[in-house]
Amino acid sequence: MSGGGRTAGVPPVREHEIRRWHESGQAWDRWADAMADPAARLNGPLLAALDLRPHHILLDLASGAGEPAITAAKGMGPTGRVLASDLVPAMLAGARRRGVSVDALSFMTADMTALPLGSASVDRVSCRFGLMFVPDAARAVAEMHRTLRPGGVAAALCWGPQADNTLFRLVDDALGGMPELAVLFRFAEDGSLASLFQGAGFNTVAESPVRQTALADAAKPFWRPTLDMAFTPALARLAREDRAALEGRIAASVRAQADQDGRVPVHLHARLVVARKT
């Protein structure tokens, strides 16, 4: 891409998505290590649903800073492989840094709606909090189905309702409401993910909620990773003093919700879909 100009052959909506993730790559890389523990708690249900074996080939879509691809690759045997993919190289920079010593891990810049892989070429497909960003999500799920071998399993996590996700609600309230945030909750409605995978031809599809709660120290900016990673385009438009005022509003809101011990419950609600190709 070149400064402000259109990219030849790329539809405007896709070009906007590419620009968004190119601008967000550094923030995701910067917070990857600090967010390792929360990532691990979300990796658990997703990887368990995939029922991975050491010889499998796993395609991980929208890998970002590297999870769950890195964790999965560490459990692979000598014939197993994990392909970590993302739309733009900038988003994979953190994954390459963190996974440099993992032998079973390789990287691929790819559009999940047009994967450069043969049909029936992988055993498992995972996608953690990436599918809702794809304008043509149905086509992306069709590509999952195409690339999976018979008997293969796809598993995806997307966010549940915004009201049930404390971090997004806190930051969105402080920003005064962000219409572009709605895409995060595109598949929040119960059954919407399952319907998407059924429409792509998967034979056995199950959808379930994933709910987690942690207690956070109100005196610490535990919300800053979410602010930086999810709101990169909005933050780029803010002057330094406006950014400081925004963070002040978030901190004040957090303090107002703290208990007598200075702790705030942080709730998370995601939707997990597991689909088998038979």
matplotlib code that plots the C-alpha trace (Angstrom):
import matplotlib.pyplot as plt

x = [0.0, 1.1, 0.4, -3.4, -3.8, -6.0, -4.5, -5.0, -7.5, -8.5, -12.2, -12.6, -14.0, -11.1, -8.6, -10.0, -9.6, -6.0, -5.1, -6.7, -4.6, -1.4, -1.8, -2.6, 0.3, 2.7, 0.1, -0.7, 3.0, 3.7, 1.1, 1.5, 3.7, 1.8, -1.5, -0.1, -2.1, -5.5, -4.7, -4.0, -7.3, -9.1, -6.8, -8.0, -11.6, -10.6, -7.8, -9.7, -12.5, -10.1, -9.0, -5.5, -3.2, 0.6, 0.5, -2.1, -1.8, -3.5, -4.3, -4.7, -6.5, -6.1, -3.1, -2.2, 0.5, 0.6, -2.1, -3.3, -0.9, 2.2, 0.7, -0.7, 2.6, 4.5, 2.4, 3.0, 5.1, 7.7, 5.1, 2.7, 2.5, 0.8, 0.4, -0.1, -1.7, -2.9, -4.1, -1.0, 2.6, 2.5, 0.1, 2.4, 5.5, 4.8, 4.0, 7.3, 9.2, 7.5, 7.5, 11.0, 12.2, 9.1, 10.0, 6.5, 5.4, 5.4, 3.8, 1.7, 0.3, -3.1, -6.7, -8.9, -11.5, -9.0, -6.6, -3.5, -3.9, -5.2, -8.6, -8.6, -5.1, -5.3, -6.8, -7.9, -8.7, -8.8, -9.8, -9.8, -11.5, -10.9, -13.9, -16.1, -13.8, -14.0, -16.6, -17.5, -17.5, -19.5, -16.8, -14.2, -16.1, -16.5, -12.7, -12.3, -14.6, -12.8, -9.3, -10.3, -9.9, -13.0, -13.4, -11.6, -12.7, -13.0, -13.3, -13.8, -14.2, -16.1, -17.2, -20.6, -22.7, -20.8, -22.8, -21.2, -17.6, -16.4, -13.2, -15.0, -17.8, -15.5, -13.5, -16.5, -18.3, -15.2, -15.0, -18.6, -19.7, -17.8, -20.1, -17.1, -16.9, -20.1, -18.2, -16.7, -20.1, -21.3, -21.8, -22.8, -26.4, -26.9, -26.9, -25.5, -22.1, -23.7, -25.9, -22.9, -21.0, -24.1, -24.5, -21.0, -21.7, -20.4, -22.4, -22.0, -22.1, -22.2, -22.2, -21.7, -20.9, -17.5, -17.7, -14.9, -14.5, -11.3, -10.7, -8.5, -6.8, -8.6, -5.4, -3.7, -4.5, -5.5, -7.7, -4.8, -4.1, -7.7, -7.6, -4.5, -5.3, -9.0, -9.1, -5.9, -7.6, -9.5, -6.5, -4.5, -6.8, -6.5, -4.1, -1.9, -4.0, -7.2, -5.6, -4.7, -8.2, -9.7, -7.5, -8.5, -12.2, -11.6, -9.6, -12.3, -15.0, -13.0, -12.5, -16.2, -16.9, -14.3, -15.2, -13.8, -10.6, -10.0, -10.9, -13.1, -14.8, -13.9, -16.4, -15.8, -18.4, -17.4, -19.2, -17.4, -18.5, -17.1, -17.9, -16.9, -16.7, -17.9]
y = [0.0, 3.5, 6.7, 7.2, 5.8, 2.9, -0.6, -2.0, -4.8, -4.5, -3.7, -0.5, -2.5, -5.0, -2.2, -0.6, -3.8, -4.2, -0.7, -1.3, -4.4, -2.8, 0.1, -2.3, -4.7, -2.9, -2.6, -6.3, -7.2, -4.8, -6.4, -10.0, -11.1, -9.2, -10.8, -14.3, -15.5, -14.2, -15.7, -19.1, -19.1, -18.6, -21.1, -23.9, -24.3, -23.7, -26.2, -28.8, -28.5, -29.2, -32.5, -32.1, -35.0, -34.8, -35.7, -33.1, -30.1, -27.1, -24.0, -21.1, -18.1, -14.5, -15.6, -12.0, -12.1, -15.9, -17.5, -20.2, -21.2, -21.1, -23.2, -25.7, -26.0, -26.8, -30.0, -31.3, -34.3, -34.6, -34.9, -32.3, -28.7, -25.5, -22.8, -19.4, -17.0, -13.4, -10.9, -8.5, -9.2, -6.5, -8.6, -11.7, -9.8, -10.7, -14.3, -14.6, -13.1, -15.3, -18.5, -18.3, -21.5, -23.6, -26.1, -27.1, -23.6, -21.8, -18.5, -17.4, -14.1, -14.9, -13.7, -16.2, -15.7, -17.0, -19.3, -20.4, -24.0, -27.0, -28.6, -31.2, -30.2, -29.7, -31.6, -28.8, -25.1, -22.6, -18.9, -17.0, -13.6, -13.0, -14.1, -11.2, -8.8, -10.4, -8.6, -11.9, -14.2, -16.8, -17.1, -17.4, -20.3, -21.9, -21.8, -23.5, -26.3, -26.5, -26.8, -29.4, -33.1, -35.3, -35.8, -32.5, -30.1, -26.3, -24.2, -20.5, -18.0, -14.8, -12.2, -12.5, -9.4, -6.2, -5.8, -9.0, -8.0, -5.6, -4.3, -3.3, -1.7, 0.4, 1.7, 2.2, 4.2, 6.4, 7.1, 8.1, 5.2, 3.9, 2.7, 0.8, -1.3, -3.1, -5.4, -7.1, -8.3, -9.3, -13.0, -12.3, -13.6, -17.2, -19.5, -17.0, -18.7, -22.1, -21.0, -19.6, -22.9, -24.9, -22.8, -23.6, -27.3, -28.5, -31.6, -31.5, -28.0, -27.1, -23.6, -22.8, -19.9, -19.4, -17.2, -16.2, -13.7, -12.4, -9.8, -6.9, -4.3, -1.0, 0.9, -0.7, 0.1, -3.5, -2.1, -0.5, -3.5, -3.6, 0.2, 0.0, -3.2, -2.8, 1.0, 1.7, 3.6, 5.8, 6.5, 7.5, 10.5, 11.8, 14.5, 13.6, 15.6, 14.0, 10.5, 11.4, 12.7, 9.4, 7.3, 9.5, 8.8, 5.0, 5.0, 7.0, 4.6, 1.6, 3.1, 3.8, 0.1, -1.2, -3.0, -2.2, -4.1, -2.1, -5.0, -4.9, -8.0, -8.3, -10.4, -12.1, -13.7, -15.4, -17.8, -21.0, -22.9, -26.4, -27.9, -31.2, -32.0, -35.5]
z = [0.0, -0.6, 1.4, 1.3, -2.2, -3.2, -3.5, -7.0, -7.1, -3.4, -2.7, -0.4, 2.5, 2.4, 2.0, 5.2, 7.0, 5.8, 6.9, 10.3, 11.1, 9.6, 12.1, 15.0, 14.7, 17.0, 19.8, 19.6, 19.7, 22.6, 24.8, 23.8, 26.7, 29.3, 28.1, 28.1, 31.1, 29.9, 26.5, 28.1, 29.8, 26.5, 24.7, 27.0, 25.8, 22.1, 22.0, 24.0, 21.4, 18.5, 20.1, 18.5, 18.0, 17.7, 13.9, 12.9, 10.7, 12.3, 10.4, 12.8, 11.3, 12.5, 14.6, 15.6, 18.2, 18.2, 20.2, 20.2, 17.4, 19.6, 22.4, 19.9, 18.1, 21.3, 21.7, 18.1, 17.3, 14.6, 11.8, 13.2, 12.0, 12.9, 10.2, 11.9, 9.5, 9.4, 6.9, 7.1, 8.0, 10.8, 12.8, 12.6, 13.9, 17.5, 16.7, 14.8, 17.7, 20.4, 18.3, 16.8, 18.7, 18.1, 15.5, 14.5, 13.8, 10.5, 9.3, 6.4, 5.4, 4.0, 3.5, 5.2, 2.4, -0.2, 1.4, -0.6, 0.5, -1.4, -0.6, 2.2, 3.2, 7.0, 9.9, 12.1, 11.8, 14.6, 14.8, 18.0, 17.9, 14.2, 12.3, 13.3, 11.5, 8.1, 5.9, 4.1, 7.1, 5.2, 2.6, 5.3, 6.9, 3.4, 3.1, 6.4, 5.2, 1.8, 3.4, 6.0, 5.4, 5.9, 9.7, 10.3, 13.0, 13.0, 16.2, 16.5, 19.4, 19.0, 21.6, 23.3, 24.1, 24.9, 28.1, 29.4, 28.6, 31.2, 29.5, 26.2, 28.1, 30.3, 27.4, 25.1, 27.7, 28.3, 24.6, 24.4, 22.3, 19.2, 16.3, 14.8, 17.9, 16.9, 14.6, 17.7, 18.7, 15.3, 16.4, 20.0, 19.5, 20.6, 17.5, 15.0, 14.8, 14.5, 11.7, 9.8, 10.0, 9.1, 6.0, 4.9, 4.8, 8.2, 9.3, 13.1, 14.7, 18.4, 19.9, 23.6, 25.8, 27.4, 30.6, 32.8, 35.7, 37.3, 40.0, 39.0, 41.1, 40.5, 41.2, 38.2, 34.5, 33.7, 31.0, 29.0, 26.7, 25.6, 25.0, 22.9, 20.9, 20.2, 19.7, 17.8, 14.9, 17.3, 19.5, 16.6, 16.0, 19.6, 20.7, 23.7, 26.2, 24.9, 25.4, 28.9, 29.6, 28.2, 30.4, 33.4, 32.7, 32.5, 35.7, 37.5, 36.3, 37.5, 40.9, 41.2, 40.7, 43.1, 46.3, 49.7, 49.0, 45.8, 43.5, 40.4, 38.8, 35.2, 33.3, 29.9, 27.7, 24.4, 22.0, 21.0, 17.9, 17.1, 13.7, 12.1, 8.4, 7.7]

ax = plt.figure().add_subplot(projection="3d")
ax.plot(x, y, z, "-o")
ax.set_aspect("equal")
plt.show()
